Amino acid sequence: MSGGPPVVIVGAGPAGMAAAATLAEAGLRPMVLDKFPGPGGQGWRAPAVGGSGPLASLDGEDARRARERFLELARSGRIDWYPETTVIDLTRERLWAVGPSGEVDSTAWSRLVLCPGAIERIVPLPGWTLPGVYTLGGAQTALKGQACALGRRIAFLGTGPLLWLAAAQHVIGGVEVAVVADTARLQGLLVSFPALLANRHRLGLGLRCVRVLRRARVPVLRGVRALAILGQGHVEGVRVTTRRREWSFACDAVATSFGLVRQLQLPDLLDVPIRFDRESESWLAEVDDAHRTAVPGVYLAGDAAGIRGATAAALTGERAALSLLEDLGRPVDAARCVRLRKQLQRHARCARALGRAFPLPSALEAEIADDTIVCRCEAVTAGALREAARAFEVDEINRAKALTRCGMGRCQGRFCGPTAARVLARARGIDLEAAGRLRTQPPIEPLPAHVRPVEGGSMA
């Protein structure tokens, strides 16, 4: 490996940090690229004040230790660390990235560990384009990374464990929470509870979040059937409908999310096989139990390989790194691999149980009102999608994109694509898998206006 192309890790969340540390401690010097200024990704982002205090307690000691371990290896020169660097294109020989100066640089790679993570699933709601509406991740970033809240009184709408975690973090941070409105029913959680015991750490975190909200007397509504965001020019409140009645809550900001969607753009550029998973009604990249892909020298870890939580993501990063070392002919502890496999199986059982406890409200997504915007970048409404689907007998999402411009904006369909496919499938009476997914095209992230190529060489 000396003098040759480096081992490159894309993403410095829990998976990327674990992969980098494992490789560095085995004697390699990996190159790590990440869009954020510090390691930790979204889930293990360091709080603004030194990574300590009550807010950090919900992340646990694993997050703090992982960041410290990674940064110490980077300071000692055993990891080549490139923060604020976004990968925009990738082939089986090279990758291209934009650094903090806005320059596009490239490097060849010998082995590649992809840890691109996941993004939040957005279900367009009436009023969701009003100023003051954010994703849960956006609210977390402001609170943890910048020590500020997005509003004085925030409503949390959607479903999934992240909804409860983000709301509890805001309560701990001293922010008033107007309501937590979850489309999941309590019965689903109770039925799934025995399986959740497979991961007592994650279950304990969930119970702590519930206690935090209960002590703060935050209104909590489950089994929500309809949601709307109210206001003229900015958020003024939310309307929540359950089976029994309709509720209204005043607020000046909303944080919303309906689970997570795997980021598959980078593996897609390398032609890693991607298939439709009927249980989760989403697309996933195929990896084996050791986190190898079908493309030689390419490994996939973290949420992009399976959404199982930050702790599990770190374990997948470690396992992918061990596979890489095995493929290089380096000695690897077999007992360590067996232990990781058993731990990941336990996390997978818990993830399946959480999926049943917090299902995506598919009917709510498919039956969006005609005048509700689906693609915010191009201002394409659900009605425009349905009209194109019926008028031109469109049965595939990329054809709908060509006719409506849905997915042609800055997000490249990462946020609107899943919803647009479901609206299309319902309008045409076809299977969601048959509606397909939007094709990946570089650059996979928006480029700054002043972008320019680096003069003289490559990152390596």
C-alpha positions in Angstrom: 0.0 0.0 0.0 3.0 2.3 0.5 3.0 5.0 -2.1 -0.2 3.8 -3.7 -3.7 5.1 -3.7 -5.2 5.5 -0.2 -8.0 3.7 1.5 -10.8 6.2 1.5 -13.7 6.5 3.9 -16.6 8.7 3.0 -18.4 9.9 6.1 -17.2 10.5 9.6 -20.4 9.5 11.5 -20.4 6.6 13.9 -19.6 4.1 11.1 -16.9 6.1 9.5 -15.2 6.9 12.8 -15.2 3.2 13.8 -13.9 2.1 10.4 -11.1 4.7 10.4 -10.0 3.9 13.9 -10.0 0.1 13.2 -7.9 0.6 10.1 -5.5 3.1 11.7 -4.9 0.8 14.7 -4.1 -2.0 12.3 -1.3 0.1 10.7 -3.1 1.6 7.7 -3.5 5.4 7.2 -7.0 5.9 5.8 -8.2 9.2 4.3 -11.6 10.3 5.8 -13.8 12.8 4.0 -16.9 14.4 5.7 -19.1 17.4 4.9 -19.3 18.5 8.6 -16.6 20.5 10.4 -16.2 17.9 13.1 -16.6 14.1 13.4 -19.7 12.4 14.7 -22.2 12.8 11.9 -25.7 13.8 12.7 -26.3 11.2 15.5 -23.1 11.7 17.4 -22.5 15.4 16.7 -20.6 17.0 19.6 -22.7 19.5 21.6 -21.7 23.1 21.3 -20.2 23.3 24.8 -17.3 20.8 24.8 -19.5 17.7 24.4 -20.5 17.6 28.0 -23.5 18.6 30.1 -27.1 17.2 30.3 -27.8 17.4 26.6 -24.8 15.1 25.8 -26.1 12.5 28.3 -28.7 11.3 25.8 -25.9 10.4 23.3 -24.1 8.4 26.0 -20.4 7.9 26.6 -20.0 5.9 23.3 -20.4 9.1 21.3 -17.8 11.1 23.3 -15.3 8.3 23.4 -15.6 7.6 19.6 -15.0 11.3 18.8 -12.0 11.5 21.1 -10.5 8.3 19.7 -10.9 9.5 16.1 -9.5 13.0 16.8 -6.5 11.6 18.6 -5.7 9.3 15.7 -6.1 12.3 13.3 -3.8 14.5 15.4 -1.1 11.9 15.5 -1.1 11.6 11.7 -2.6 8.1 11.6 -5.7 9.3 9.9 -5.8 11.9 7.0 -8.9 13.9 8.1 -10.7 16.2 5.6 -13.6 17.9 7.3 -16.0 20.2 5.4 -15.4 18.2 2.3 -18.3 16.9 0.3 -17.9 14.0 -2.2 -19.8 15.0 -5.4 -18.8 12.3 -7.9 -17.4 8.8 -7.9 -16.1 6.2 -10.3 -14.4 2.8 -9.6 -11.0 4.5 -9.8 -11.4 8.1 -8.5 -13.6 10.4 -6.5 -14.2 14.1 -6.7 -14.9 16.4 -3.7 -15.5 20.0 -2.8 -13.5 21.4 0.1 -14.2 24.3 2.4 -12.5 26.7 0.0 -15.0 25.8 -2.8 -12.3 24.0 -4.8 -13.0 20.7 -6.5 -10.2 18.2 -5.9 -9.9 14.5 -6.7 -8.1 11.4 -5.6 -7.6 7.8 -6.7 -8.6 5.2 -4.2 -7.5 1.6 -3.6 -10.3 0.6 -1.3 -13.5 2.5 -0.4 -15.6 2.4 2.7 -18.9 4.3 2.1 -20.7 5.6 5.1 -23.1 8.2 3.6 -25.7 7.7 6.3 -29.4 8.5 5.9 -31.6 11.5 5.5 -35.0 12.2 7.0 -38.2 11.1 5.3 -40.4 14.1 4.7 -44.1 13.7 4.2 -45.5 17.0 2.7 -48.1 18.4 5.0 -50.4 21.4 4.4 -48.3 24.4 5.3 -45.0 22.6 5.4 -43.3 25.2 3.2 -44.0 28.0 5.7 -41.0 29.8 7.2 -40.3 28.1 10.6 -40.7 24.5 9.5 -37.6 22.4 9.8 -36.6 18.7 9.8 -35.8 17.1 13.1 -32.2 16.9 12.0 -32.2 20.7 11.4 -33.6 21.3 14.9 -31.0 19.0 16.4 -28.1 20.6 14.5 -29.1 24.1 15.7 -29.5 22.9 19.3 -26.4 20.7 19.6 -24.0 22.3 17.2 -24.9 26.0 17.8 -26.6 25.9 21.2 -29.7 27.7 19.9 -33.3 26.7 19.3 -35.3 27.3 16.1 -38.2 28.9 18.0 -39.5 29.7 21.4 -42.2 27.1 21.3 -41.7 24.1 18.9 -44.2 21.4 17.8 -42.7 18.0 16.9 -44.7 16.1 14.2 -44.1 12.8 12.5 -43.1 9.4 13.7 -40.1 7.3 14.7 -37.6 7.2 17.6 -35.9 10.3 16.4 -39.1 12.3 17.0 -39.0 11.5 20.7 -35.2 11.9 21.0 -35.2 15.4 19.4 -38.2 16.5 21.5 -36.5 15.3 24.7 -33.2 17.0 23.8 -35.1 20.3 23.3 -36.7 20.0 26.7 -33.3 19.3 28.3 -32.0 22.3 26.4 -34.6 24.5 28.1 -36.9 24.9 25.0 -40.7 24.8 25.3 -42.2 22.0 23.4 -45.8 22.6 22.3 -46.7 19.0 21.4 -45.3 15.7 20.2 -47.7 14.3 17.6 -46.9 10.8 16.4 -48.8 9.0 13.7 -47.8 5.6 15.3 -50.3 4.0 17.6 -49.4 3.0 21.2 -50.7 -0.6 20.4 -48.0 -1.1 17.8 -45.3 -0.1 20.3 -46.7 -2.5 23.0 -46.9 -5.4 20.6 -43.3 -4.8 19.5 -42.0 -4.2 23.1 -40.8 -7.8 23.7 -38.6 -7.7 20.6 -37.2 -4.3 21.7 -35.7 -6.1 24.7 -33.1 -7.4 22.2 -31.4 -3.9 22.5 -31.8 -2.8 26.1 -29.5 0.2 25.6 -31.8 1.6 22.8 -34.9 0.7 24.7 -33.5 2.5 27.8 -32.8 5.6 25.7 -36.4 5.6 24.5 -37.8 5.3 28.0 -35.6 8.2 29.2 -36.9 10.4 26.4 -40.5 9.5 27.5 -39.7 10.4 31.1 -38.2 13.7 30.1 -41.3 14.7 28.2 -43.6 13.4 30.9 -41.9 15.4 33.6 -42.0 18.6 31.5 -45.8 17.9 31.0 -45.5 18.0 27.2 -48.7 17.1 25.4 -48.2 13.8 23.6 -50.7 12.5 20.9 -50.4 9.0 19.3 -52.3 7.5 16.5 -52.5 10.8 14.7 -54.5 10.6 11.4 -53.9 14.1 9.9 -51.5 17.0 10.4 -51.5 20.6 9.2 -49.2 23.5 9.9 -51.0 26.8 10.3 -50.0 30.4 9.7 -49.9 33.4 7.4 -46.3 34.1 6.2 -44.8 32.1 9.1 -45.7 29.3 11.5 -48.4 30.2 14.0 -49.6 26.8 15.1 -50.4 23.2 14.2 -53.7 21.2 13.8 -53.6 17.6 14.9 -56.4 15.1 14.2 -56.8 11.9 16.1 -59.6 9.3 15.9 -61.5 11.0 18.7 -61.0 14.7 18.1 -59.1 17.6 16.5 -56.5 19.5 18.5 -54.8 22.9 17.9 -51.5 24.1 19.4 -49.9 27.5 19.2 -46.2 27.5 18.2 -43.7 29.5 16.3 -41.7 26.6 14.8 -42.2 23.0 13.7 -39.8 20.1 13.5 -41.0 17.2 11.4 -39.8 13.8 10.2 -41.3 10.4 9.3 -38.3 8.2 9.7 -35.1 7.9 7.7 -34.2 7.1 4.1 -30.9 5.5 3.2 -28.5 7.7 1.2 -27.7 5.4 -1.8 -26.3 7.9 -4.3 -22.7 7.0 -3.9 -23.1 3.2 -4.1 -25.5 3.8 -7.0 -22.8 5.6 -9.0 -20.6 2.5 -8.6 -23.4 0.2 -9.8 -23.7 -1.5 -6.4 -27.0 -3.6 -6.7 -30.0 -1.8 -5.2 -33.2 -3.6 -4.6 -36.7 -2.8 -3.2 -37.4 -4.1 0.3 -41.1 -4.7 0.8 -41.0 -4.8 4.6 -39.8 -1.3 4.9 -41.2 -0.2 1.5 -37.9 1.4 0.6 -34.8 0.8 -1.5 -31.6 -0.6 -0.1 -28.1 -1.5 -1.4 -27.1 -5.1 -1.2 -24.3 -6.0 1.2 -23.2 -9.2 2.8 -23.0 -9.9 6.5 -19.4 -8.6 6.5 -20.5 -5.4 4.8 -18.8 -6.1 1.4 -20.7 -5.0 -1.7 -20.7 -6.8 -5.0 -18.1 -4.3 -6.3 -14.6 -5.4 -5.4 -12.9 -3.2 -2.9 -16.1 -1.3 -1.9 -17.7 -1.6 1.5 -20.9 -0.1 2.8 -21.5 0.7 6.5 -23.7 2.8 8.7 -27.3 3.8 8.1 -26.9 3.4 4.4 -26.4 -0.3 5.0 -29.3 -0.6 7.4 -31.0 1.9 9.7 -30.3 0.4 13.2 -29.2 3.3 15.3 -25.8 5.0 16.0 -24.4 2.2 18.1 -25.1 -0.4 15.4 -23.7 2.0 12.8 -20.4 2.0 14.6 -20.4 -1.8 14.7 -20.9 -2.0 11.0 -18.0 0.4 10.4 -15.8 -1.8 12.5 -16.9 -4.9 10.6 -16.4 -3.3 7.2 -12.9 -2.3 8.2 -12.1 -5.9 9.3 -13.4 -7.2 6.0 -11.1 -4.7 4.2 -8.2 -5.9 6.3 -9.1 -9.5 5.5 -9.1 -8.7 1.8 -5.7 -7.2 2.1 -4.4 -10.4 3.7 -3.9 -8.8 7.1 -4.5 -10.9 10.2 -8.0 -10.4 11.7 -9.3 -11.8 15.0 -12.0 -14.3 14.0 -13.6 -14.2 17.5 -14.0 -10.4 17.1 -15.9 -10.9 13.8 -18.2 -13.5 15.4 -18.9 -11.1 18.3 -19.7 -8.3 15.9 -22.1 -10.5 13.9 -24.0 -11.5 17.0 -24.3 -7.9 18.1 -25.5 -6.7 14.8 -28.1 -9.5 14.6 -29.4 -8.3 17.9 -29.6 -4.7 16.7 -31.3 -5.9 13.5 -34.1 -7.6 15.5 -34.6 -4.3 17.4 -34.7 -2.3 14.2 -37.3 -4.6 12.7 -39.4 -4.2 15.9 -39.1 -0.4 15.7 -40.1 -0.5 12.1 -43.3 -2.3 13.1 -43.8 0.1 16.1 -43.3 3.3 14.0 -44.6 2.5 10.5 -44.6 5.1 7.8 -48.1 6.5 7.4 -48.3 5.4 3.7 -51.9 6.5 3.3 -51.2 9.9 4.6 -48.3 10.2 2.1 -50.2 8.8 -0.9 -53.3 10.9 -0.3 -51.7 14.3 -0.1 -54.0 17.1 -1.2 -53.6 18.2 -4.9 -52.6 21.7 -3.9 -49.8 20.5 -1.5 -46.3 21.0 -2.9 -44.3 17.7 -3.1 -41.1 19.0 -4.8 -40.2 22.2 -3.0 -37.2 23.0 -5.3 -39.4 23.1 -8.4 -42.8 23.9 -6.7 -44.4 20.7 -8.1 -47.7 19.8 -6.4 -49.2 16.4 -5.8 -52.0 17.4 -8.3 -49.5 18.1 -11.0 -47.9 14.7 -10.5 -51.3 13.0 -10.7 -52.4 15.0 -13.7 -49.2 14.0 -15.6 -49.5 10.4 -14.5 -53.0 10.1 -15.8 -52.8 12.3 -19.0 -49.6 10.6 -20.2 -50.1 7.2 -18.6 -46.8 7.5 -16.7 -45.9 4.5 -14.7 -42.3 5.3 -13.8 -40.9 8.1 -11.6 -38.1 9.2 -14.0 -40.7 9.8 -16.7 -42.8 11.8 -14.3 -39.6 13.8 -13.5 -39.1 14.6 -17.2 -42.7 15.8 -17.5 -43.1 17.8 -14.2 -39.5 18.6 -13.2 -40.1 16.9 -9.9 -36.7 16.0 -8.5 -34.7 18.3 -10.8 -33.9 20.8 -8.0 -31.1 21.2 -5.5 -31.9 18.1 -3.5 -31.8 15.9 -6.7 -34.9 14.1 -5.5 -33.5 13.0 -2.2 -36.4 14.4 -0.2 -39.2 14.5 -2.7 -38.4 11.3 -4.6 -40.0 8.7 -2.2 -43.2 10.7 -1.8 -43.5 11.4 -5.5 -43.1 7.7 -6.3 -45.9 6.8 -3.8 -48.2 9.5 -5.2 -47.5 8.2 -8.7 -48.1 4.6 -7.7 -51.4 5.4 -6.1 -52.6 7.6 -9.0 -51.8 4.8 -11.5 -52.9 1.9 -9.3 -49.5 0.2 -9.6 -47.1 -1.4 -7.1 -44.7 1.0 -5.4 -41.7 -1.0 -6.6 -42.9 -0.7 -10.2 -42.9 3.1 -9.9 -39.1 2.9 -9.4 -36.7 5.3 -8.0 -35.0 8.5 -9.3 -31.7 7.8 -11.1 -28.5 9.2 -9.5 -26.7 11.9 -11.4 -23.5 13.7 -10.4 -22.9 16.1 -8.7 -24.9 14.4 -6.0 -24.8 17.5 -3.8 -25.3 21.2 -4.7 -22.1 23.0 -5.7 -21.1 26.5 -4.5 -21.4 29.2 -7.1 -17.6 29.9 -6.8 -16.5 26.3 -7.3 -13.3 25.8 -9.2 -10.8 23.0 -9.8 -7.6 22.7 -7.8 -4.6 23.7 -9.7 -1.8 21.2 -9.6 -2.5 17.7 -8.2 -4.9 15.7 -6.2 -5.9 15.2 -2.6 -3.5 12.3 -2.3 
